[in-house]
């Protein structure tokens, strides 16, 4: 993967090559970015940049051939890997012998320790198909079902063994560890290797939650913060890479909160009529009573976890839009939104005040958090329905 393949992140795409060229790149890096920010892609692009033959002045042939051909010169532009040399081609396919990977896995065969190498074929397929996927996507991809993935002590021993060997082709040996949050106290086995690595050894850790990483490892890494994506970058990527309709791409980008993984899931369900579902829910809460509420909860509980999260996210988006319309309109500023969404947000403003909207947003965030952690959908939406009734009761009913 090249830096040019990464969505957005212009600052990091400029700074990382500079650090390498100026010999200021730490031997242990921690790419910290929330889900959907592209942190894994940046790590892969940096690894490819480090081993690229043209960027680093390595020529394919030792000198002029018998037929007078000149050796290929090193690349003049060193802001990205060349993408064409043998090292880049191997790195792009995740088969370069000096780029190693570690990630959460489960036991593949009973009685054998879980190792990343057991799933290397699946890993290559997953990264190619879902470069913005999260650990849940990965564990489902390898058929882990409800098993908890881990990076075990056996994996740490394997890492130490691999990195103690001499590099095969590149000047560097690189380890990319995805989700070090799944590394328990056994990760302390790696401390000496990280603190005093063999020459030209590069550790790249890619994480989402800084608090879940072993402090002993965290303190030995140079932190690289990966920000969430800009709305315009998500919108452009959806249009150019996935041929999404511009209007749909703009709407999805507005509510994805910088998370490209969520944006892709939303596009897949772009034909869902969230407004109609929300209107039905609000009428059940404020007008039609318990029977309608139970019927609505039964229906939403049958939807998949991703659909439930997207519905809650869409409701949140409309509430936030209502707040912007309320505040910015008073200041004489315009708010970009489709006519349908603007109309619905204004209706929400009529039945709820600012404090109520903030309370609802907080409850929706909590619900999405619990859904992500496999909460029972029927119980969760029953409880949420009751909470929303108490927040907005005695107000105008949505028509």
matplotlib code that plots the C-alpha trace (Angstrom):
import matplotlib.pyplot as plt

x = [0.0, 1.2, 0.6, -1.4, -3.9, -4.7, -7.9, -7.2, -4.5, -2.3, -0.2, 0.9, 1.4, 3.9, 5.6, 6.2, 8.4, 10.3, 11.1, 12.5, 14.5, 15.9, 16.7, 14.5, 12.1, 12.0, 12.5, 9.1, 6.0, 2.5, -0.1, -3.1, -6.3, -10.0, -11.8, -12.1, -9.4, -7.0, -4.2, -3.5, -3.2, -0.7, 1.3, 1.3, 2.3, 5.2, 6.4, 6.3, 8.1, 10.9, 11.6, 11.1, 14.3, 14.0, 13.3, 16.2, 18.6, 18.8, 19.1, 17.8, 20.9, 24.5, 25.6, 25.2, 24.1, 25.8, 23.4, 24.2, 21.2, 21.9, 20.9, 17.6, 18.3, 16.9, 13.6, 13.9, 10.6, 10.8, 7.4, 6.0, 7.2, 7.5, 5.0, 6.8, 10.0, 10.1, 10.0, 7.0, 5.1, 5.8, 4.9, 1.6, 0.6, 1.7, 4.3, 7.5, 9.8, 11.0, 7.6, 6.0, 2.5, 0.9, -2.8, -5.5, -6.3, -8.0, -6.9, -7.1, -6.4, -7.3, -4.2, -2.1, -1.2, -2.9, -0.4, -0.8, 1.1, -1.8, -4.0, -1.7, -3.6, -6.9, -5.0, -3.9, -7.4, -8.9, -6.6, -7.1, -10.9, -11.4, -8.5, -10.7, -12.2, -12.1, -11.2, -14.9, -14.8, -11.5, -12.7, -15.8, -13.8, -11.7, -14.8, -14.0, -17.7, -18.0, -14.4, -12.1, -9.1, -5.7, -2.1, -0.5, 2.8, 3.4, 3.0, 5.5, 8.0, 7.5, 8.0, 11.3, 12.4, 11.5, 13.2, 16.4, 17.0, 18.9, 16.8, 16.2, 16.0, 15.6, 17.9, 15.1, 13.1, 9.6, 6.9, 3.4, 1.3, -2.4, -4.5, -1.9, -4.8, -5.2, -1.7, -1.9, 0.9, 2.7, 3.6, 6.3, 8.3, 8.8, 10.2, 13.8, 13.5, 11.6, 14.1, 17.2, 16.3, 18.7, 20.0, 17.5, 14.5, 11.2, 8.2, 4.9, 2.0, -1.5, -4.1, -7.5, -7.5, -4.4, -5.7, -5.9, -2.2, 0.4, 2.0, 5.4, 5.1, 3.4, 6.2, 8.7, 7.0, 6.9, 3.2, 1.7, -1.8, -4.1, -7.0, -10.5, -11.1, -12.5, -16.1, -14.9, -12.4, -15.0, -17.4, -14.8, -13.6, -17.2, -17.8, -14.5, -13.7, -17.2, -19.2, -21.6, -24.2, -22.9, -26.0, -25.8, -22.1, -22.6, -25.3, -23.3, -20.1, -22.1, -23.1, -20.1, -18.2, -14.9, -15.2, -14.8, -15.8, -19.1, -19.5, -19.1, -21.7, -24.1, -23.7, -24.6, -27.9, -28.5, -31.9, -33.1, -35.8, -34.4, -36.8, -39.8, -38.6, -37.8, -41.2, -42.9, -40.9, -41.6, -45.3, -45.3, -43.6, -45.8, -49.1, -49.9, -49.0, -47.4, -48.8, -47.3, -44.0, -43.8, -44.5, -41.8, -39.2, -39.9, -39.2, -36.0, -34.7, -34.8, -32.5, -28.7, -26.4, -25.0, -28.4, -29.4, -26.2, -26.8, -30.3, -29.2, -26.4, -28.9, -31.2, -28.2, -27.4, -30.8, -30.7, -27.3, -28.6, -31.5, -29.1, -27.1, -30.2, -31.4, -28.1, -26.6, -29.9, -30.2, -26.7, -27.8, -25.6, -26.7, -26.6, -26.0, -28.6, -31.1, -34.7, -36.1, -33.5, -33.9, -37.7, -37.4, -34.8, -37.0, -39.9, -37.6, -36.8, -40.6, -41.0, -37.7, -35.6, -31.8, -31.5, -33.8, -31.9, -28.6, -30.1, -31.4, -28.1, -26.4, -28.9, -28.4, -24.6, -25.0, -27.3, -24.8, -22.0, -24.0, -25.0, -21.4, -20.8, -23.6, -26.4, -29.8, -31.5, -35.1, -34.3, -32.1, -34.7, -37.5, -35.5, -34.5, -38.2, -39.1, -36.3, -37.2, -40.8, -39.8, -37.5, -40.0, -43.5, -46.3, -44.7, -46.1, -46.4, -44.4, -46.7]
y = [0.0, 3.5, 6.7, 7.9, 5.1, 6.4, 8.4, 11.9, 12.3, 14.8, 15.8, 12.3, 11.4, 14.2, 13.8, 10.1, 10.0, 13.1, 11.3, 8.4, 10.4, 12.6, 9.5, 10.7, 7.7, 6.0, 2.2, 1.8, 3.6, 3.5, 4.6, 5.6, 6.2, 5.4, 2.9, 3.9, 6.5, 4.5, 3.9, 0.4, 1.6, 4.3, 1.6, -0.6, 2.4, 3.3, -0.3, -0.4, 3.0, 1.7, -1.4, 0.4, -0.1, 3.1, 5.4, 4.0, 4.2, 0.5, -0.4, -3.6, -4.3, -4.0, -2.1, -1.8, -5.0, -6.6, -4.7, -1.3, -0.8, 1.6, 0.6, 2.1, 5.3, 5.9, 7.7, 11.5, 11.9, 10.4, 11.4, 7.9, 4.4, 3.7, 0.9, -0.9, -2.3, -5.9, -4.9, -2.7, -5.4, -7.9, -5.4, -4.5, -8.2, -8.6, -11.2, -9.3, -11.7, -8.8, -7.4, -9.5, -9.2, -9.9, -9.6, -11.1, -14.7, -17.7, -21.4, -22.9, -26.5, -28.0, -28.4, -25.9, -22.4, -19.6, -17.9, -15.1, -17.2, -19.7, -17.1, -15.3, -16.2, -14.9, -11.8, -10.9, -11.4, -9.4, -6.4, -6.3, -6.5, -4.5, -2.1, 0.0, -3.0, -3.4, -6.3, -7.5, -7.7, -9.6, -12.2, -12.8, -13.1, -16.0, -17.7, -16.9, -16.5, -15.7, -16.5, -13.8, -13.1, -12.6, -12.0, -14.7, -15.4, -18.0, -15.1, -13.0, -15.9, -16.1, -12.4, -12.6, -15.5, -13.8, -10.5, -12.2, -13.6, -11.7, -9.8, -11.6, -8.9, -5.5, -3.5, -3.4, -5.9, -4.7, -5.9, -4.5, -5.4, -4.6, -4.1, -4.4, -3.9, -7.7, -8.2, -9.1, -9.1, -11.6, -8.6, -7.8, -10.6, -8.0, -5.2, -6.0, -6.5, -3.2, -1.3, -2.8, -4.1, -5.6, -3.0, -1.7, -3.2, -1.3, -1.9, -0.4, -0.8, 0.1, 0.7, 2.3, 2.5, 3.9, 3.1, -0.6, -1.0, -2.2, 0.9, -0.7, -1.0, 2.3, 4.2, 2.7, 3.9, 7.2, 8.2, 9.0, 10.3, 9.5, 11.9, 11.0, 11.7, 15.0, 14.9, 16.0, 13.2, 10.6, 12.1, 12.1, 8.6, 7.2, 8.9, 8.1, 4.6, 3.2, 5.0, 6.3, 8.9, 12.3, 13.2, 9.8, 10.3, 13.7, 12.6, 9.6, 11.7, 14.1, 11.3, 9.0, 11.1, 10.6, 6.8, 5.4, 1.9, 3.2, 5.2, 2.1, 0.2, 3.2, 3.2, -0.5, 0.3, 3.7, 2.5, 2.1, 4.7, 5.7, 8.7, 6.6, 4.2, 7.1, 8.7, 5.4, 5.1, 8.6, 8.2, 5.0, 6.7, 9.8, 8.9, 5.2, 3.7, 0.4, -1.9, 0.1, 0.4, -3.4, -4.0, -1.4, -2.9, -6.4, -5.2, -3.3, -6.1, -8.4, -6.1, -6.8, -5.0, -2.8, -1.6, -0.8, 1.2, 3.1, 3.9, 5.3, 7.2, 8.7, 9.8, 11.4, 13.2, 14.7, 15.9, 17.5, 19.0, 20.4, 22.0, 23.6, 24.9, 26.3, 28.0, 29.0, 30.2, 32.7, 33.9, 34.3, 31.4, 28.7, 25.0, 22.5, 19.8, 18.1, 19.4, 16.2, 16.2, 19.9, 19.5, 16.6, 18.3, 21.4, 19.1, 17.7, 21.2, 21.8, 18.8, 19.1, 21.8, 22.0, 20.2, 17.4, 17.0, 16.7, 14.1, 12.1, 12.2, 10.9, 8.0, 7.1, 7.1, 4.8, 2.5, 2.3, 1.5, -1.4, -2.7, -2.8, -5.1, -7.5, -6.2, -7.8, -5.6, -6.1, -5.3, -2.3, -0.7, -1.3, 0.5, 3.3, 3.7, 4.3, 6.8, 8.8, 8.9, 10.4, 12.9, 14.3, 13.4, 15.9, 17.4, 17.7, 14.4, 13.8, 13.6]
z = [0.0, -0.9, 1.0, -2.0, -1.4, 2.0, 2.3, 3.7, 6.4, 4.4, 7.3, 8.3, 4.6, 4.4, 7.8, 7.9, 4.7, 6.0, 9.3, 7.4, 5.0, 7.8, 9.9, 12.7, 12.7, 16.1, 16.1, 17.9, 16.7, 18.0, 15.5, 17.6, 15.7, 16.3, 14.1, 10.5, 10.6, 8.4, 11.0, 9.7, 6.1, 7.2, 9.0, 5.9, 3.7, 6.0, 5.9, 2.2, 2.0, 4.3, 2.2, -1.2, -3.3, -5.4, -2.4, -0.5, -3.5, -4.1, -7.8, -9.3, -11.3, -10.3, -13.4, -17.1, -18.8, -21.8, -24.1, -22.7, -20.5, -17.6, -14.1, -12.9, -10.8, -7.4, -7.3, -7.3, -5.6, -2.1, -0.8, -1.4, -2.3, -6.0, -6.1, -8.9, -7.5, -6.4, -2.7, -3.2, -5.1, -2.4, 0.4, -1.4, -1.4, 2.2, 1.3, 1.8, 3.9, 6.1, 7.0, 9.8, 11.3, 14.6, 15.3, 17.6, 16.7, 18.2, 18.3, 14.9, 15.8, 19.3, 21.4, 19.4, 20.5, 18.5, 16.2, 13.6, 11.0, 11.1, 9.7, 7.3, 4.2, 5.8, 7.0, 3.4, 2.1, 4.9, 4.6, 0.9, 1.1, 4.3, 4.9, 7.3, 9.1, 12.9, 15.1, 15.2, 11.4, 11.5, 14.1, 12.1, 8.9, 10.5, 11.9, 15.6, 16.3, 20.0, 20.9, 22.3, 20.1, 21.8, 21.1, 23.3, 25.0, 22.2, 19.7, 21.6, 21.5, 17.8, 17.3, 19.2, 17.1, 13.8, 14.6, 15.9, 12.4, 9.7, 7.2, 3.9, 1.3, 2.9, 5.0, 7.6, 9.5, 10.4, 12.7, 12.4, 15.4, 14.9, 18.1, 20.9, 23.2, 23.0, 24.3, 28.0, 30.6, 28.4, 26.3, 28.8, 27.1, 24.3, 26.4, 26.0, 22.3, 21.9, 24.1, 22.6, 19.2, 16.6, 14.1, 11.6, 13.3, 13.2, 15.4, 14.3, 16.7, 15.5, 18.2, 18.9, 22.7, 24.4, 27.9, 27.0, 26.1, 28.5, 30.0, 29.8, 26.1, 25.6, 27.3, 24.9, 21.7, 19.8, 19.6, 16.2, 16.6, 13.6, 13.5, 12.3, 8.6, 7.3, 5.9, 2.5, 2.3, 3.1, 0.6, -2.2, -1.4, -1.5, -4.9, -6.6, -5.1, -4.6, -7.2, -4.6, -5.7, -4.6, -2.6, -0.7, -0.2, 1.3, 3.6, 4.8, 5.3, 7.5, 9.9, 9.8, 12.3, 10.4, 10.5, 7.0, 8.1, 9.3, 6.1, 4.0, 6.1, 5.8, 2.0, 1.9, 3.7, 2.0, 0.8, 4.4, 5.2, 8.6, 8.8, 8.4, 11.1, 13.4, 12.8, 13.6, 16.8, 18.0, 17.3, 19.2, 22.2, 22.3, 20.7, 20.0, 23.4, 24.7, 22.0, 19.2, 21.2, 21.7, 18.0, 17.0, 19.4, 18.1, 14.6, 15.4, 17.5, 14.4, 12.6, 12.7, 15.1, 12.3, 11.3, 14.8, 15.3, 12.0, 13.0, 16.3, 14.6, 12.1, 15.0, 16.6, 13.4, 13.1, 16.7, 16.2, 13.0, 15.0, 17.5, 14.7, 13.1, 16.4, 17.3, 13.9, 12.4, 15.3, 14.3, 10.7, 9.4, 7.0, 7.7, 4.9, 4.9, 2.6, 2.6, 4.2, 7.0, 7.6, 7.9, 10.2, 12.4, 12.7, 13.8, 16.5, 17.6, 18.1, 20.5, 22.4, 23.9, 23.9, 27.2, 26.1, 22.8, 24.7, 27.0, 24.1, 22.4, 25.5, 25.8, 22.1, 22.5, 25.5, 23.5, 20.6, 23.0, 24.5, 21.1, 20.1, 23.1, 22.2, 24.4, 23.9, 21.3, 22.6, 26.2, 25.1, 22.9, 25.4, 28.0, 25.6, 24.6, 28.2, 28.7, 25.7, 26.8, 30.1, 28.4, 25.9, 27.3, 27.0, 23.9, 20.3, 18.5, 15.3, 12.2]

ax = plt.figure().add_subplot(projection="3d")
ax.plot(x, y, z, "-o")
ax.set_aspect("equal")
plt.show()
